[in-house]
Amino acid sequence: MSGEIVQDAGVNPEAVAVPSPGEEGAPSVGIFGRDAPIGESAKRGWDKKMSKKFYADVHWRKDHVVVADGVVMRFKELSDIPAQAGDELYVDAIQLTRYQEFEKLLARGIRIFYLKRTDVIKKYRETKSDENDVKALMRIPQQFFRELTENELKIRMLLHEYRMTKGQLKLVKQLSRQAGDEETKVHYNQLIRSLRRRKDKLAREIDSLARSFLPIHQISERLGINSKRCLYGRVALVQLLLFVDFSLGLRKVMSYCWLNKTLREAVNSLTVSVKRRRKIKRKEVREVLKTIKKALKAVKE
């Protein structure tokens, strides 16, 4: 954590959430005082202190910019934030390079909320800067955030390892085809078998863990990919459910998937699994996304 503390007069914490009827504000105690929760007020006659809200612009390598009680501070690690069990941390993104920091915060009982769509920030910030990004987070409505759980954090790491393994497998296959002698080919083939086993192991772990908090079974039934041979398709489905906001209109969902390389690969992989053939059409991809939207709506009802 840097030693500098900056009082930011431009941040109005109380503007984040209007106190409910019968509530009154509490004065701040200290820079990160427990008696001055952001956007919250203590109810009359209620002895317990309300949970405190922190807002953070998460960086993959630089210090994080954090706002609480109208004060802007920088922390080398998110786990250094003086939050207690029950407090809430709102972040712009879940950076996998900061996996252990998020893990520590969750273990301390701190609730973490992340933006479902990072493009929303542009609508709520004035100019591009770390501090303005944090201020924008404070203005964004609650419905744009999703709570991070330990299972989701774990599955995000598994998906990262899965994508890495998949990329390595593709590269080794290319090198194998270019090998000039039999001994080199044998070496590559051994590596290919090892990477395939790892890919399958990761896929099974992802599929199993995702079923504990995502409606994988219901959607897989609708798509017809519940069999063992469709394991990779279900992994692609997990990626889409975690990283795509299906509350958007179908056209926006389609556009969002197409503009992101990882999501485009996922939706193509899922469609291939559904159609049982390598060559697919864009309208078939649209049908798959439409089916997911309908299935999610049915689950909520």
C-alpha positions, 0 to 999 in steps of 0.5 A, a space after each residue: 500500500 502506498 503511503 499517500 492518502 488522497 481526500 477526493 472531494 469529487 466522490 459523494 459516497 452517499 449518492 450511491 444509495 439513498 437511505 430508506 425511510 426511517 434511516 439516518 446517516 452516521 458520521 465517519 470515524 477515521 479514514 476507513 471508519 466502520 461507522 461510516 458505511 458508503 451508501 448505507 445508514 444505520 437504522 434507528 434503534 439498531 445497534 449493529 453496524 452496517 456493512 461497509 462498501 469498497 470500490 476498486 479499479 483492479 489492475 493486473 500488475 499496477 497498484 489497485 485504486 480503492 475508494 471508501 468513505 470518499 477517500 481514494 487510496 492505492 493498495 499493492 494487493 486487494 487483500 490489504 484492504 481493511 475490510 471485515 467479514 460482511 463488508 462488500 467490495 465492488 470491482 470492475 473485473 476479476 483479474 486471474 493474475 490476482 486470483 489469490 488476492 480474491 481468494 483471501 478476501 472471500 476466505 475472510 467473509 468479504 462479499 465481492 461483486 463484479 461487473 457483468 459487462 465492463 463496457 458499462 463503465 464508459 457510460 458512467 465515467 467522465 474521463 478515462 483514469 483509474 480514479 474516474 473508473 472507481 467513481 464510475 463503479 459507485 454510480 453503476 446500478 446494482 443490477 449490473 453486478 454479480 456476486 463472486 463465489 468461491 466456486 465461480 472463482 475456482 472455475 474461472 481458474 480452471 477455465 483459464 487452465 483449460 484454454 491454455 492447455 487447448 492452445 498448447 495442444 493446438 500448437 504441438 499438433 502443428 509442430 508434429 505435422 512439421 516434424 522432419 524425423 520419426 523420433 521427433 514425431 514420437 516425442 510430439 505424439 507423447 506430448 499430445 496424448 499428455 495434453 489431451 488427458 489434461 484437457 479432458 481432466 480439466 473439462 470434467 472438473 469444470 463440468 462437475 463444479 459448474 453444475 453446483 451453481 449454474 443450470 448446466 443440466 437444464 440447458 444441456 437437456 434443451 441443447 441435446 448435449 448431456 452425453 459424455 461425447 459432448 463434454 467440450 460443448 458443456 465447457 463452452 456453455 459454462 464459459 458463455 454463462 459466466 461471461 455473457 449477460 443473457 439478459 440483453 437482447 439476442 442481437 446484442 448477445 450475438 454481437 458481444 460474443 462475436 467481438 470477443 475472440 474467447 467467446 466467439 470460440 466458445 459459442 462456435 465450439 458449443 454449436 459444433 457440439 449441438 449440430 454434431 458437425 464441424 461446419 456450422 452457419 452463423 444462423 445456427 449459432 444464433 439458434 443456440 444462443 436463442 435456446 440458451 436465453 429461453 432456457 435461462 428464462 424458464 429456469 428463473 420462472 
